[in-house]
Amino acid sequence: MKKIAILQSNYIPWKGYFDIIRQSDIFVIYDEVQYTKNDWRNRNLIKTPNGIEWLTIPVNQKNLDQKINETFVSTTNWNKKHWNSILCNYSKSPYFKTYGTVIKELYESLETKNLSEINVLFIKGINRILGIETEIIDSRTLNLTGDKNNRLIEAVKNLNGTHYISGPAAKSYLNTDSFESESIKVEWMDYSFYSEYPQLFGEFKHNVSILDLIFNVGPDAIKFLKKS
């Protein structure tokens, strides 16, 4: 049995994103698709004393056909501003001193303006913190062709996968019969019934960046993901 998941990159994603990575044997970053504005590609949420707030990477979108891996940051010093926001809002969290330096180094080490490369840098860095060892590859190395469904099937087959793990949003378009005809079993990720954890600033929120979980429970963060 070999499980494959294929998703677009997100910026400092929420815990569910890392859950699907953890449950995969190979995780494919599929950024050779259209960049979507006001999505998770270049922004995510953190908790503050004033409620949840967005951290958004400013990017240039030149046309509607622009791909995620063709999208570039439009300003300088955004990383310093984001780090300062994280510092201000999480410095009093129980494990900020333990993991804050690691996250700060990720922000300071950025040498690219390519959004996809920035996202992957953070995803891999956070995987190391969580102890997730899933192999991550770029979909471009697979030379995928055909329509949306065929590309996903081709990716799984090229990687000798037996199972394809998909997020629930894909139920509206994924042709599961096509997967079954290729002897690929589709498994749907379930993002419900996550356990709450100690969290700063009032009412609990599930849909914030994984950084919130890491800073609040530290080495126990992996326990708040679902077991594969």
mmCIF file of the C-alpha atoms, coordinates in Angstrom:
data_MODEL
# 
_entry.id   MODEL 
# 
loop_
_atom_site.group_PDB 
_atom_site.id 
_atom_site.type_symbol 
_atom_site.label_atom_id 
_atom_site.label_alt_id 
_atom_site.label_comp_id 
_atom_site.label_asym_id 
_atom_site.label_entity_id 
_atom_site.label_seq_id 
_atom_site.pdbx_PDB_ins_code 
_atom_site.Cartn_x 
_atom_site.Cartn_y 
_atom_site.Cartn_z 
_atom_site.occupancy 
_atom_site.B_iso_or_equiv 
_atom_site.pdbx_formal_charge 
_atom_site.auth_seq_id 
_atom_site.auth_comp_id 
_atom_site.auth_asym_id 
_atom_site.auth_atom_id 
_atom_site.pdbx_PDB_model_num 
ATOM 1   C CA . MET A 1 1   ? 0.000   0.000  0.000   1.00 0.00 ? 1   MET A CA 1 
ATOM 2   C CA . LYS A 1 2   ? 1.349   3.401  -1.000  1.00 0.00 ? 2   LYS A CA 1 
ATOM 3   C CA . LYS A 1 3   ? -0.619  6.581  -0.352  1.00 0.00 ? 3   LYS A CA 1 
ATOM 4   C CA . ILE A 1 4   ? -0.256  9.725  -2.456  1.00 0.00 ? 4   ILE A CA 1 
ATOM 5   C CA . ALA A 1 5   ? -1.670  13.188 -1.734  1.00 0.00 ? 5   ALA A CA 1 
ATOM 6   C CA . ILE A 1 6   ? -1.568  16.073 -4.209  1.00 0.00 ? 6   ILE A CA 1 
ATOM 7   C CA . LEU A 1 7   ? -2.267  19.664 -3.144  1.00 0.00 ? 7   LEU A CA 1 
ATOM 8   C CA . GLN A 1 8   ? -1.402  23.250 -3.970  1.00 0.00 ? 8   GLN A CA 1 
ATOM 9   C CA . SER A 1 9   ? 1.038   24.879 -1.583  1.00 0.00 ? 9   SER A CA 1 
ATOM 10  C CA . ASN A 1 10  ? -0.361  27.090 1.177   1.00 0.00 ? 10  ASN A CA 1 
ATOM 11  C CA . TYR A 1 11  ? 1.352   29.716 3.311   1.00 0.00 ? 11  TYR A CA 1 
ATOM 12  C CA . ILE A 1 12  ? 2.026   28.530 6.923   1.00 0.00 ? 12  ILE A CA 1 
ATOM 13  C CA . PRO A 1 13  ? -0.992  26.168 6.598   1.00 0.00 ? 13  PRO A CA 1 
ATOM 14  C CA . TRP A 1 14  ? -3.428  25.017 9.253   1.00 0.00 ? 14  TRP A CA 1 
ATOM 15  C CA . LYS A 1 15  ? -3.091  21.666 11.052  1.00 0.00 ? 15  LYS A CA 1 
ATOM 16  C CA . GLY A 1 16  ? -5.299  19.800 8.555   1.00 0.00 ? 16  GLY A CA 1 
ATOM 17  C CA . TYR A 1 17  ? -2.779  20.441 5.782   1.00 0.00 ? 17  TYR A CA 1 
ATOM 18  C CA . PHE A 1 18  ? -0.024  18.791 7.784   1.00 0.00 ? 18  PHE A CA 1 
ATOM 19  C CA . ASP A 1 19  ? -2.381  15.989 8.719   1.00 0.00 ? 19  ASP A CA 1 
ATOM 20  C CA . ILE A 1 20  ? -2.823  15.021 5.071   1.00 0.00 ? 20  ILE A CA 1 
ATOM 21  C CA . ILE A 1 21  ? 0.954   15.233 4.553   1.00 0.00 ? 21  ILE A CA 1 
ATOM 22  C CA . ARG A 1 22  ? 1.493   12.957 7.543   1.00 0.00 ? 22  ARG A CA 1 
ATOM 23  C CA . GLN A 1 23  ? -0.959  10.375 6.227   1.00 0.00 ? 23  GLN A CA 1 
ATOM 24  C CA . SER A 1 24  ? 0.767   10.237 2.833   1.00 0.00 ? 24  SER A CA 1 
ATOM 25  C CA . ASP A 1 25  ? 3.810   8.298  1.731   1.00 0.00 ? 25  ASP A CA 1 
ATOM 26  C CA . ILE A 1 26  ? 4.518   10.929 -0.922  1.00 0.00 ? 26  ILE A CA 1 
ATOM 27  C CA . PHE A 1 27  ? 3.090   14.451 -0.931  1.00 0.00 ? 27  PHE A CA 1 
ATOM 28  C CA . VAL A 1 28  ? 3.009   16.243 -4.290  1.00 0.00 ? 28  VAL A CA 1 
ATOM 29  C CA . ILE A 1 29  ? 3.089   20.046 -4.419  1.00 0.00 ? 29  ILE A CA 1 
ATOM 30  C CA . TYR A 1 30  ? 0.825   20.827 -7.370  1.00 0.00 ? 30  TYR A CA 1 
ATOM 31  C CA . ASP A 1 31  ? 1.557   24.490 -8.086  1.00 0.00 ? 31  ASP A CA 1 
ATOM 32  C CA . GLU A 1 32  ? 1.456   24.323 -11.889 1.00 0.00 ? 32  GLU A CA 1 
ATOM 33  C CA . VAL A 1 33  ? -2.190  25.388 -11.704 1.00 0.00 ? 33  VAL A CA 1 
ATOM 34  C CA . GLN A 1 34  ? -3.969  28.744 -11.607 1.00 0.00 ? 34  GLN A CA 1 
ATOM 35  C CA . TYR A 1 35  ? -3.167  31.129 -8.782  1.00 0.00 ? 35  TYR A CA 1 
ATOM 36  C CA . THR A 1 36  ? -6.390  32.071 -7.007  1.00 0.00 ? 36  THR A CA 1 
ATOM 37  C CA . LYS A 1 37  ? -6.702  35.453 -5.338  1.00 0.00 ? 37  LYS A CA 1 
ATOM 38  C CA . ASN A 1 38  ? -7.937  35.734 -1.725  1.00 0.00 ? 38  ASN A CA 1 
ATOM 39  C CA . ASP A 1 39  ? -7.133  32.087 -1.097  1.00 0.00 ? 39  ASP A CA 1 
ATOM 40  C CA . TRP A 1 40  ? -4.754  30.203 1.211   1.00 0.00 ? 40  TRP A CA 1 
ATOM 41  C CA . ARG A 1 41  ? -1.881  30.308 -1.272  1.00 0.00 ? 41  ARG A CA 1 
ATOM 42  C CA . ASN A 1 42  ? -0.412  33.550 0.069   1.00 0.00 ? 42  ASN A CA 1 
ATOM 43  C CA . ARG A 1 43  ? -2.125  34.095 3.415   1.00 0.00 ? 43  ARG A CA 1 
ATOM 44  C CA . ASN A 1 44  ? -3.209  32.474 6.654   1.00 0.00 ? 44  ASN A CA 1 
ATOM 45  C CA . LEU A 1 45  ? -4.731  33.293 10.016  1.00 0.00 ? 45  LEU A CA 1 
ATOM 46  C CA . ILE A 1 46  ? -3.234  33.849 13.452  1.00 0.00 ? 46  ILE A CA 1 
ATOM 47  C CA . LYS A 1 47  ? -4.898  34.596 16.772  1.00 0.00 ? 47  LYS A CA 1 
ATOM 48  C CA . THR A 1 48  ? -4.532  38.025 18.379  1.00 0.00 ? 48  THR A CA 1 
ATOM 49  C CA . PRO A 1 49  ? -6.126  39.804 21.349  1.00 0.00 ? 49  PRO A CA 1 
ATOM 50  C CA . ASN A 1 50  ? -8.463  41.409 18.781  1.00 0.00 ? 50  ASN A CA 1 
ATOM 51  C CA . GLY A 1 51  ? -9.537  38.128 17.213  1.00 0.00 ? 51  GLY A CA 1 
ATOM 52  C CA . ILE A 1 52  ? -8.168  36.227 14.228  1.00 0.00 ? 52  ILE A CA 1 
ATOM 53  C CA . GLU A 1 53  ? -6.159  38.259 11.716  1.00 0.00 ? 53  GLU A CA 1 
ATOM 54  C CA . TRP A 1 54  ? -4.661  37.583 8.305   1.00 0.00 ? 54  TRP A CA 1 
ATOM 55  C CA . LEU A 1 55  ? -0.971  37.421 7.533   1.00 0.00 ? 55  LEU A CA 1 
ATOM 56  C CA . THR A 1 56  ? -0.854  38.051 3.778   1.00 0.00 ? 56  THR A CA 1 
ATOM 57  C CA . ILE A 1 57  ? 2.144   37.878 1.453   1.00 0.00 ? 57  ILE A CA 1 
ATOM 58  C CA . PRO A 1 58  ? 1.719   40.716 -1.097  1.00 0.00 ? 58  PRO A CA 1 
ATOM 59  C CA . VAL A 1 59  ? 2.036   39.309 -4.618  1.00 0.00 ? 59  VAL A CA 1 
ATOM 60  C CA . ASN A 1 60  ? 1.714   40.414 -8.231  1.00 0.00 ? 60  ASN A CA 1 
ATOM 61  C CA . GLN A 1 61  ? -1.077  38.869 -10.286 1.00 0.00 ? 61  GLN A CA 1 
ATOM 62  C CA . LYS A 1 62  ? -0.568  39.887 -13.898 1.00 0.00 ? 62  LYS A CA 1 
ATOM 63  C CA . ASN A 1 63  ? -3.351  37.798 -15.437 1.00 0.00 ? 63  ASN A CA 1 
ATOM 64  C CA . LEU A 1 64  ? -6.010  35.220 -14.551 1.00 0.00 ? 64  LEU A CA 1 
ATOM 65  C CA . ASP A 1 65  ? -4.028  32.400 -16.171 1.00 0.00 ? 65  ASP A CA 1 
ATOM 66  C CA . GLN A 1 66  ? -1.025  32.969 -13.916 1.00 0.00 ? 66  GLN A CA 1 
ATOM 67  C CA . LYS A 1 67  ? 0.088   29.802 -12.143 1.00 0.00 ? 67  LYS A CA 1 
ATOM 68  C CA . ILE A 1 68  ? 0.996   29.557 -8.479  1.00 0.00 ? 68  ILE A CA 1 
ATOM 69  C CA . ASN A 1 69  ? 4.608   28.756 -9.341  1.00 0.00 ? 69  ASN A CA 1 
ATOM 70  C CA . GLU A 1 70  ? 4.682   31.832 -11.599 1.00 0.00 ? 70  GLU A CA 1 
ATOM 71  C CA . THR A 1 71  ? 3.579   34.161 -8.792  1.00 0.00 ? 71  THR A CA 1 
ATOM 72  C CA . PHE A 1 72  ? 6.087   36.487 -7.137  1.00 0.00 ? 72  PHE A CA 1 
ATOM 73  C CA . VAL A 1 73  ? 6.144   38.729 -4.076  1.00 0.00 ? 73  VAL A CA 1 
ATOM 74  C CA . SER A 1 74  ? 5.479   42.378 -4.897  1.00 0.00 ? 74  SER A CA 1 
ATOM 75  C CA . THR A 1 75  ? 7.191   44.137 -1.966  1.00 0.00 ? 75  THR A CA 1 
ATOM 76  C CA . THR A 1 76  ? 10.216  43.853 0.289   1.00 0.00 ? 76  THR A CA 1 
ATOM 77  C CA . ASN A 1 77  ? 10.341  43.339 4.069   1.00 0.00 ? 77  ASN A CA 1 
ATOM 78  C CA . TRP A 1 78  ? 6.998   41.497 4.185   1.00 0.00 ? 78  TRP A CA 1 
ATOM 79  C CA . ASN A 1 79  ? 8.779   38.675 6.024   1.00 0.00 ? 79  ASN A CA 1 
ATOM 80  C CA . LYS A 1 80  ? 10.001  41.043 8.747   1.00 0.00 ? 80  LYS A CA 1 
ATOM 81  C CA . LYS A 1 81  ? 6.472   42.407 9.210   1.00 0.00 ? 81  LYS A CA 1 
ATOM 82  C CA . HIS A 1 82  ? 5.019   38.910 9.457   1.00 0.00 ? 82  HIS A CA 1 
ATOM 83  C CA . TRP A 1 83  ? 7.613   37.822 11.969  1.00 0.00 ? 83  TRP A CA 1 
ATOM 84  C CA . ASN A 1 84  ? 6.948   40.929 14.071  1.00 0.00 ? 84  ASN A CA 1 
ATOM 85  C CA . SER A 1 85  ? 3.224   40.116 14.075  1.00 0.00 ? 85  SER A CA 1 
ATOM 86  C CA . ILE A 1 86  ? 3.958   36.555 15.201  1.00 0.00 ? 86  ILE A CA 1 
ATOM 87  C CA . LEU A 1 87  ? 6.337   37.835 17.872  1.00 0.00 ? 87  LEU A CA 1 
ATOM 88  C CA . CYS A 1 88  ? 3.812   40.339 19.225  1.00 0.00 ? 88  CYS A CA 1 
ATOM 89  C CA . ASN A 1 89  ? 0.954   37.853 19.394  1.00 0.00 ? 89  ASN A CA 1 
ATOM 90  C CA . TYR A 1 90  ? 2.689   34.633 20.447  1.00 0.00 ? 90  TYR A CA 1 
ATOM 91  C CA . SER A 1 91  ? 5.626   35.734 22.602  1.00 0.00 ? 91  SER A CA 1 
ATOM 92  C CA . LYS A 1 92  ? 3.687   34.804 25.758  1.00 0.00 ? 92  LYS A CA 1 
ATOM 93  C CA . SER A 1 93  ? 2.644   31.370 24.516  1.00 0.00 ? 93  SER A CA 1 
ATOM 94  C CA . PRO A 1 94  ? 4.153   28.426 26.458  1.00 0.00 ? 94  PRO A CA 1 
ATOM 95  C CA . TYR A 1 95  ? 6.514   27.184 23.745  1.00 0.00 ? 95  TYR A CA 1 
ATOM 96  C CA . PHE A 1 96  ? 7.415   30.359 21.918  1.00 0.00 ? 96  PHE A CA 1 
ATOM 97  C CA . LYS A 1 97  ? 10.927  30.407 23.397  1.00 0.00 ? 97  LYS A CA 1 
ATOM 98  C CA . THR A 1 98  ? 11.423  26.809 22.264  1.00 0.00 ? 98  THR A CA 1 
ATOM 99  C CA . TYR A 1 99  ? 10.254  27.176 18.660  1.00 0.00 ? 99  TYR A CA 1 
ATOM 100 C CA . GLY A 1 100 ? 10.259  30.907 17.994  1.00 0.00 ? 100 GLY A CA 1 
ATOM 101 C CA . THR A 1 101 ? 13.917  30.922 16.968  1.00 0.00 ? 101 THR A CA 1 
ATOM 102 C CA . VAL A 1 102 ? 13.309  28.155 14.421  1.00 0.00 ? 102 VAL A CA 1 
ATOM 103 C CA . ILE A 1 103 ? 10.413  30.029 12.815  1.00 0.00 ? 103 ILE A CA 1 
ATOM 104 C CA . LYS A 1 104 ? 12.334  33.303 12.883  1.00 0.00 ? 104 LYS A CA 1 
ATOM 105 C CA . GLU A 1 105 ? 15.205  31.639 11.026  1.00 0.00 ? 105 GLU A CA 1 
ATOM 106 C CA . LEU A 1 106 ? 12.799  30.496 8.309   1.00 0.00 ? 106 LEU A CA 1 
ATOM 107 C CA . TYR A 1 107 ? 11.663  34.077 7.778   1.00 0.00 ? 107 TYR A CA 1 
ATOM 108 C CA . GLU A 1 108 ? 15.208  35.403 7.812   1.00 0.00 ? 108 GLU A CA 1 
ATOM 109 C CA . SER A 1 109 ? 16.540  32.719 5.455   1.00 0.00 ? 109 SER A CA 1 
ATOM 110 C CA . LEU A 1 110 ? 14.235  33.618 2.558   1.00 0.00 ? 110 LEU A CA 1 
ATOM 111 C CA . GLU A 1 111 ? 16.230  34.338 -0.594  1.00 0.00 ? 111 GLU A CA 1 
ATOM 112 C CA . THR A 1 112 ? 13.446  33.892 -3.139  1.00 0.00 ? 112 THR A CA 1 
ATOM 113 C CA . LYS A 1 113 ? 10.452  35.990 -4.180  1.00 0.00 ? 113 LYS A CA 1 
ATOM 114 C CA . ASN A 1 114 ? 8.678   33.022 -5.742  1.00 0.00 ? 114 ASN A CA 1 
ATOM 115 C CA . LEU A 1 115 ? 5.500   32.272 -3.758  1.00 0.00 ? 115 LEU A CA 1 
ATOM 116 C CA . SER A 1 116 ? 5.616   28.524 -4.334  1.00 0.00 ? 116 SER A CA 1 
ATOM 117 C CA . GLU A 1 117 ? 9.217   28.299 -3.167  1.00 0.00 ? 117 GLU A CA 1 
ATOM 118 C CA . ILE A 1 118 ? 8.425   30.377 -0.073  1.00 0.00 ? 118 ILE A CA 1 
ATOM 119 C CA . ASN A 1 119 ? 5.489   28.138 0.831   1.00 0.00 ? 119 ASN A CA 1 
ATOM 120 C CA . VAL A 1 120 ? 7.501   24.950 0.370   1.00 0.00 ? 120 VAL A CA 1 
ATOM 121 C CA . LEU A 1 121 ? 10.308  26.308 2.551   1.00 0.00 ? 121 LEU A CA 1 
ATOM 122 C CA . PHE A 1 122 ? 7.870   26.859 5.415   1.00 0.00 ? 122 PHE A CA 1 
ATOM 123 C CA . ILE A 1 123 ? 6.055   23.547 4.861   1.00 0.00 ? 123 ILE A CA 1 
ATOM 124 C CA . LYS A 1 124 ? 9.311   21.577 5.019   1.00 0.00 ? 124 LYS A CA 1 
ATOM 125 C CA . GLY A 1 125 ? 10.551  23.565 8.018   1.00 0.00 ? 125 GLY A CA 1 
ATOM 126 C CA . ILE A 1 126 ? 7.329   22.955 9.941   1.00 0.00 ? 126 ILE A CA 1 
ATOM 127 C CA . ASN A 1 127 ? 7.430   19.269 8.982   1.00 0.00 ? 127 ASN A CA 1 
ATOM 128 C CA . ARG A 1 128 ? 10.815  19.050 10.696  1.00 0.00 ? 128 ARG A CA 1 
ATOM 129 C CA . ILE A 1 129 ? 9.366   20.568 13.862  1.00 0.00 ? 129 ILE A CA 1 
ATOM 130 C CA . LEU A 1 130 ? 6.464   18.107 13.827  1.00 0.00 ? 130 LEU A CA 1 
ATOM 131 C CA . GLY A 1 131 ? 8.673   15.130 12.988  1.00 0.00 ? 131 GLY A CA 1 
ATOM 132 C CA . ILE A 1 132 ? 6.829   14.432 9.720   1.00 0.00 ? 132 ILE A CA 1 
ATOM 133 C CA . GLU A 1 133 ? 9.145   12.613 7.309   1.00 0.00 ? 133 GLU A CA 1 
ATOM 134 C CA . THR A 1 134 ? 6.861   12.303 4.271   1.00 0.00 ? 134 THR A CA 1 
ATOM 135 C CA . GLU A 1 135 ? 8.689   12.786 0.973   1.00 0.00 ? 135 GLU A CA 1 
ATOM 136 C CA . ILE A 1 136 ? 7.659   16.014 -0.773  1.00 0.00 ? 136 ILE A CA 1 
ATOM 137 C CA . ILE A 1 137 ? 8.041   16.425 -4.533  1.00 0.00 ? 137 ILE A CA 1 
ATOM 138 C CA . ASP A 1 138 ? 7.170   19.017 -7.175  1.00 0.00 ? 138 ASP A CA 1 
ATOM 139 C CA . SER A 1 139 ? 4.487   17.928 -9.663  1.00 0.00 ? 139 SER A CA 1 
ATOM 140 C CA . ARG A 1 140 ? 6.573   19.312 -12.532 1.00 0.00 ? 140 ARG A CA 1 
ATOM 141 C CA . THR A 1 141 ? 8.986   16.423 -12.112 1.00 0.00 ? 141 THR A CA 1 
ATOM 142 C CA . LEU A 1 142 ? 6.153   14.077 -13.153 1.00 0.00 ? 142 LEU A CA 1 
ATOM 143 C CA . ASN A 1 143 ? 5.432   15.778 -16.537 1.00 0.00 ? 143 ASN A CA 1 
ATOM 144 C CA . LEU A 1 144 ? 1.664   15.463 -16.115 1.00 0.00 ? 144 LEU A CA 1 
ATOM 145 C CA . THR A 1 145 ? -0.737  15.851 -19.063 1.00 0.00 ? 145 THR A CA 1 
ATOM 146 C CA . GLY A 1 146 ? -4.471  15.686 -19.735 1.00 0.00 ? 146 GLY A CA 1 
ATOM 147 C CA . ASP A 1 147 ? -7.438  17.074 -17.818 1.00 0.00 ? 147 ASP A CA 1 
ATOM 148 C CA . LYS A 1 148 ? -7.681  17.615 -14.057 1.00 0.00 ? 148 LYS A CA 1 
ATOM 149 C CA . ASN A 1 149 ? -8.652  14.038 -13.191 1.00 0.00 ? 149 ASN A CA 1 
ATOM 150 C CA . ASN A 1 150 ? -6.216  12.426 -15.594 1.00 0.00 ? 150 ASN A CA 1 
ATOM 151 C CA . ARG A 1 151 ? -3.311  14.437 -14.215 1.00 0.00 ? 151 ARG A CA 1 
ATOM 152 C CA . LEU A 1 152 ? -4.033  13.245 -10.685 1.00 0.00 ? 152 LEU A CA 1 
ATOM 153 C CA . ILE A 1 153 ? -4.367  9.625  -11.798 1.00 0.00 ? 153 ILE A CA 1 
ATOM 154 C CA . GLU A 1 154 ? -1.156  9.903  -13.833 1.00 0.00 ? 154 GLU A CA 1 
ATOM 155 C CA . ALA A 1 155 ? 0.690   11.309 -10.815 1.00 0.00 ? 155 ALA A CA 1 
ATOM 156 C CA . VAL A 1 156 ? -0.423  8.454  -8.557  1.00 0.00 ? 156 VAL A CA 1 
ATOM 157 C CA . LYS A 1 157 ? 0.484   5.852  -11.193 1.00 0.00 ? 157 LYS A CA 1 
ATOM 158 C CA . ASN A 1 158 ? 3.902   7.422  -11.872 1.00 0.00 ? 158 ASN A CA 1 
ATOM 159 C CA . LEU A 1 159 ? 4.646   7.188  -8.151  1.00 0.00 ? 159 LEU A CA 1 
ATOM 160 C CA . ASN A 1 160 ? 3.417   3.576  -7.941  1.00 0.00 ? 160 ASN A CA 1 
ATOM 161 C CA . GLY A 1 161 ? 0.645   4.633  -5.606  1.00 0.00 ? 161 GLY A CA 1 
ATOM 162 C CA . THR A 1 162 ? -2.262  2.415  -4.623  1.00 0.00 ? 162 THR A CA 1 
ATOM 163 C CA . HIS A 1 163 ? -4.278  5.053  -2.739  1.00 0.00 ? 163 HIS A CA 1 
ATOM 164 C CA . TYR A 1 164 ? -5.058  8.705  -3.433  1.00 0.00 ? 164 TYR A CA 1 
ATOM 165 C CA . ILE A 1 165 ? -5.850  10.892 -0.418  1.00 0.00 ? 165 ILE A CA 1 
ATOM 166 C CA . SER A 1 166 ? -8.061  13.856 -1.287  1.00 0.00 ? 166 SER A CA 1 
ATOM 167 C CA . GLY A 1 167 ? -9.498  16.770 0.623   1.00 0.00 ? 167 GLY A CA 1 
ATOM 168 C CA . PRO A 1 168 ? -13.321 16.804 0.921   1.00 0.00 ? 168 PRO A CA 1 
ATOM 169 C CA . ALA A 1 169 ? -13.693 19.847 -1.368  1.00 0.00 ? 169 ALA A CA 1 
ATOM 170 C CA . ALA A 1 170 ? -12.740 17.675 -4.361  1.00 0.00 ? 170 ALA A CA 1 
ATOM 171 C CA . LYS A 1 171 ? -15.928 15.618 -4.007  1.00 0.00 ? 171 LYS A CA 1 
ATOM 172 C CA . SER A 1 172 ? -17.619 18.120 -6.313  1.00 0.00 ? 172 SER A CA 1 
ATOM 173 C CA . TYR A 1 173 ? -15.396 17.323 -9.290  1.00 0.00 ? 173 TYR A CA 1 
ATOM 174 C CA . LEU A 1 174 ? -13.307 14.195 -8.696  1.00 0.00 ? 174 LEU A CA 1 
ATOM 175 C CA . ASN A 1 175 ? -14.292 11.260 -10.911 1.00 0.00 ? 175 ASN A CA 1 
ATOM 176 C CA . THR A 1 176 ? -13.730 8.376  -8.513  1.00 0.00 ? 176 THR A CA 1 
ATOM 177 C CA . ASP A 1 177 ? -14.772 5.818  -11.149 1.00 0.00 ? 177 ASP A CA 1 
ATOM 178 C CA . SER A 1 178 ? -11.736 6.810  -13.227 1.00 0.00 ? 178 SER A CA 1 
ATOM 179 C CA . PHE A 1 179 ? -9.481  6.149  -10.248 1.00 0.00 ? 179 PHE A CA 1 
ATOM 180 C CA . GLU A 1 180 ? -11.109 2.795  -9.527  1.00 0.00 ? 180 GLU A CA 1 
ATOM 181 C CA . SER A 1 181 ? -10.687 1.747  -13.167 1.00 0.00 ? 181 SER A CA 1 
ATOM 182 C CA . GLU A 1 182 ? -6.930  2.226  -12.639 1.00 0.00 ? 182 GLU A CA 1 
ATOM 183 C CA . SER A 1 183 ? -7.032  0.208  -9.388  1.00 0.00 ? 183 SER A CA 1 
ATOM 184 C CA . ILE A 1 184 ? -6.485  3.344  -7.292  1.00 0.00 ? 184 ILE A CA 1 
ATOM 185 C CA . LYS A 1 185 ? -8.521  3.655  -4.090  1.00 0.00 ? 185 LYS A CA 1 
ATOM 186 C CA . VAL A 1 186 ? -9.667  7.181  -3.229  1.00 0.00 ? 186 VAL A CA 1 
ATOM 187 C CA . GLU A 1 187 ? -9.615  8.081  0.468   1.00 0.00 ? 187 GLU A CA 1 
ATOM 188 C CA . TRP A 1 188 ? -11.359 11.253 1.635   1.00 0.00 ? 188 TRP A CA 1 
ATOM 189 C CA . MET A 1 189 ? -9.681  13.327 4.306   1.00 0.00 ? 189 MET A CA 1 
ATOM 190 C CA . ASP A 1 190 ? -11.988 14.098 7.225   1.00 0.00 ? 190 ASP A CA 1 
ATOM 191 C CA . TYR A 1 191 ? -11.257 17.413 8.916   1.00 0.00 ? 191 TYR A CA 1 
ATOM 192 C CA . SER A 1 192 ? -13.956 17.102 11.573  1.00 0.00 ? 192 SER A CA 1 
ATOM 193 C CA . PHE A 1 193 ? -13.644 16.255 15.260  1.00 0.00 ? 193 PHE A CA 1 
ATOM 194 C CA . TYR A 1 194 ? -10.204 17.680 15.908  1.00 0.00 ? 194 TYR A CA 1 
ATOM 195 C CA . SER A 1 195 ? -9.439  18.010 19.604  1.00 0.00 ? 195 SER A CA 1 
ATOM 196 C CA . GLU A 1 196 ? -9.119  21.467 21.067  1.00 0.00 ? 196 GLU A CA 1 
ATOM 197 C CA . TYR A 1 197 ? -5.876  22.489 22.755  1.00 0.00 ? 197 TYR A CA 1 
ATOM 198 C CA . PRO A 1 198 ? -4.897  25.324 25.137  1.00 0.00 ? 198 PRO A CA 1 
ATOM 199 C CA . GLN A 1 199 ? -5.024  28.500 23.073  1.00 0.00 ? 199 GLN A CA 1 
ATOM 200 C CA . LEU A 1 200 ? -4.494  32.180 23.798  1.00 0.00 ? 200 LEU A CA 1 
ATOM 201 C CA . PHE A 1 201 ? -7.030  34.960 23.365  1.00 0.00 ? 201 PHE A CA 1 
ATOM 202 C CA . GLY A 1 202 ? -10.509 33.683 24.095  1.00 0.00 ? 202 GLY A CA 1 
ATOM 203 C CA . GLU A 1 203 ? -12.772 31.473 22.014  1.00 0.00 ? 203 GLU A CA 1 
ATOM 204 C CA . PHE A 1 204 ? -11.063 28.468 20.437  1.00 0.00 ? 204 PHE A CA 1 
ATOM 205 C CA . LYS A 1 205 ? -10.420 28.597 16.684  1.00 0.00 ? 205 LYS A CA 1 
ATOM 206 C CA . HIS A 1 206 ? -9.479  25.552 14.615  1.00 0.00 ? 206 HIS A CA 1 
ATOM 207 C CA . ASN A 1 207 ? -8.809  27.307 11.308  1.00 0.00 ? 207 ASN A CA 1 
ATOM 208 C CA . VAL A 1 208 ? -5.615  29.152 12.232  1.00 0.00 ? 208 VAL A CA 1 
ATOM 209 C CA . SER A 1 209 ? -2.051  28.483 11.128  1.00 0.00 ? 209 SER A CA 1 
ATOM 210 C CA . ILE A 1 210 ? -0.237  25.427 12.511  1.00 0.00 ? 210 ILE A CA 1 
ATOM 211 C CA . LEU A 1 211 ? 2.090   27.918 14.217  1.00 0.00 ? 211 LEU A CA 1 
ATOM 212 C CA . ASP A 1 212 ? -0.646  28.494 16.791  1.00 0.00 ? 212 ASP A CA 1 
ATOM 213 C CA . LEU A 1 213 ? -0.622  24.797 17.701  1.00 0.00 ? 213 LEU A CA 1 
ATOM 214 C CA . ILE A 1 214 ? 3.179   24.610 17.816  1.00 0.00 ? 214 ILE A CA 1 
ATOM 215 C CA . PHE A 1 215 ? 3.598   27.657 20.042  1.00 0.00 ? 215 PHE A CA 1 
ATOM 216 C CA . ASN A 1 216 ? 0.848   26.566 22.443  1.00 0.00 ? 216 ASN A CA 1 
ATOM 217 C CA . VAL A 1 217 ? 1.557   22.845 22.945  1.00 0.00 ? 217 VAL A CA 1 
ATOM 218 C CA . GLY A 1 218 ? 5.097   22.424 21.602  1.00 0.00 ? 218 GLY A CA 1 
ATOM 219 C CA . PRO A 1 219 ? 6.281   18.805 21.324  1.00 0.00 ? 219 PRO A CA 1 
ATOM 220 C CA . ASP A 1 220 ? 2.707   17.581 21.845  1.00 0.00 ? 220 ASP A CA 1 
ATOM 221 C CA . ALA A 1 221 ? 1.548   19.270 18.618  1.00 0.00 ? 221 ALA A CA 1 
ATOM 222 C CA . ILE A 1 222 ? 1.634   16.021 16.639  1.00 0.00 ? 222 ILE A CA 1 
ATOM 223 C CA . LYS A 1 223 ? -0.825  14.498 19.118  1.00 0.00 ? 223 LYS A CA 1 
ATOM 224 C CA . PHE A 1 224 ? -3.481  16.939 17.945  1.00 0.00 ? 224 PHE A CA 1 
ATOM 225 C CA . LEU A 1 225 ? -3.305  15.634 14.385  1.00 0.00 ? 225 LEU A CA 1 
ATOM 226 C CA . LYS A 1 226 ? -5.271  12.542 13.447  1.00 0.00 ? 226 LYS A CA 1 
ATOM 227 C CA . LYS A 1 227 ? -3.461  9.222  13.345  1.00 0.00 ? 227 LYS A CA 1 
ATOM 228 C CA . SER A 1 228 ? -2.956  7.658  9.921   1.00 0.00 ? 228 SER A CA 1 
# 
